[in-house]
Amino acid sequence: MSLIKLLTLKEASSSVFPLSTLRNWSQQGIYPAFKVGKKWVVAEDDHNKFVEKYKEKGVAITQTPLSRRNFDPSSERGFYG
């Protein structure tokens, strides 16, 4: 049995994925995070898959989070299942 490395949203956040965006997307079910107690966490592998899917969609990294407001990288449901 292998251990799953969990990241807090703060650890997973970056200039491309700010903490507030990850929190909002987690609450909306767009980002694959879940709550453990009061903290949102995401499996490192799920975060990496999400980033890859995000890159495949061709969203420019130079866009601001507000300009991607309607972007949903899980819209085809390929990420979740």
N, C-alpha and C positions, 0 to 999 in steps of 0.2 A: 504494500500500500504506500503510495507516495503522498507527500504533504502538498497541499495547495497553498501557494504564497498569496496572501491577501494584501492589498494596498488600500490605505485610506484614500478618500477623494483628494485630500491635500497632497498626498504622495503622488497621485496619478495626474494631478493638475499641471498645467504648463501655460505658456503664453498662447498656445493654440487652443487649449482646452482649459479655460480658467475654472477655478473652484466653483464659482457661482453657476456656471454653465453645466458642469458635471452634476452638481446638486439638482438643478432644475431637470436635466435630462433623466437623472435617476428617478426622480419623483414621477416623471411622465412615462417611465418605462422605455425610454429611448436608449439609455446607457445601462449596461448590464450590472449595475451595482445593487447591493441589498443592505439592509440594516442589520447590524449586530449590536443589540442594545440601542444606544442613541447615535452610534456612528455608522455612516455609510462606508461600505468597503466593496472592493471589486477584486475578483481573482485576477492575478497578473496576466494569465493566459487570455482571459476574456477581454481585458483592457487592450492587449496587443492585437487581438483579432478585430476589435472595434476600430483601432487606429488604422489597421490595414484596410478594412472596409471603407473607412472614411477617405483614405487616399485613393482607393479604387473609384469612388464616386467622382473624383476629379475636382473636389472643392479646393480652391486656392488657399494656401496657408496664410496669405497676406490679408484675407478678409477678416473683418472684425467679428466677434461673436454675434453682434446685433444684425449684421448683414446675412448671417446664416440662420436667422431665427426660424425659418421654415424648413431648414435642412433636417432630414430624418434619415440617418444612415441605415436604420433597420427597416425602412419602408417596404422592402421586398421580403421581409421576414426571414431572409436567408441567414442573418446573424443568429437569430434565436432558435432556429430549428430547421 
